[in-house]
Amino acid sequence: MQTRLENIAQALFEAENICSAIAPICTQLANDASVDDAYAIQEMNTQRALQNGRRLVGRKIGLTSLVVQKQLGVDSPDFGMLFADMAYGDGAAIPVGLLIQPKVEAEIALVLKGDLTQEKHSYADIISATDYALAAIEVVDSRIENWKISLLDTVADNASSAAFVLGQNKVQLTDIDLVNCLMQMTCSGEVVSQGVGKACLDNPLNAAVWLADEMVRRGRPLKAGDIVLTGALGPMVAVQAGAAYQVEIEGLGSVTAAFSA
């Protein structure tokens, strides 16, 4: 099994580097393969990235929509790693040629000022450790052909993460209604996605608590300075080359992900 996991990790690594999707990896795993096996694959490529000089700057949380969880037959979110070279400036052109089948989704990002190292965390722990919140856009991109993913596929594939854009408006948690804040994403003046804070596990803090606990359990606790993308507030949107996607989140302001032609 170990050799099989290493081979899958290598295949995903190469797929990302040459921008070419591969067949679903779940078919290569044993019938009794678990989500822990998929996270082992993700960890192999995390170690590879760190050894290659990439800098870990945070985590993304996926599968925060209860509807999506039901579709994949799971009852919890998943996570992926965020590296510094995945970050793009607000409105800066993201090279579409570096992506395979990208989509965008609007999220609330938390930037930490304290470590989260307890076995079990509370809202109070997350609030105390959060420096500020930002509007954010995550660019997701599956290395699996045609987005034909199972839970094991997306977990192994770094939770289908590719890039992210942070807004510039730093907001304290006391100054935003995380549950009821409205989100709207537009492209060329047309509304392409809408949502609300509670779409993310009823409250983005629920996602953050889950992540903090999970990262301690898996030996990579969240630390001061880390960025946490808490999960989508509305449906993801397929990216068109040359397009720009502007997200407005009530209380957090706006952020734009633009793509090269």
Helices and strands as residue ranges (DSSP letters): H 2-18, G 25-28, H 35-51, E 56-62, H 66-72, E 78-83, G 84-86, E 87-88, E 93-94, G 96-98, E 102-112, H 123-129, E 130-141, G 145-147, H 151-156, G 158-160, E 161-166, G 173-175, E 182-187, E 190-196, G 197-199, H 204-217, E 227-232, E 237-238, E 244-249, E 253-259
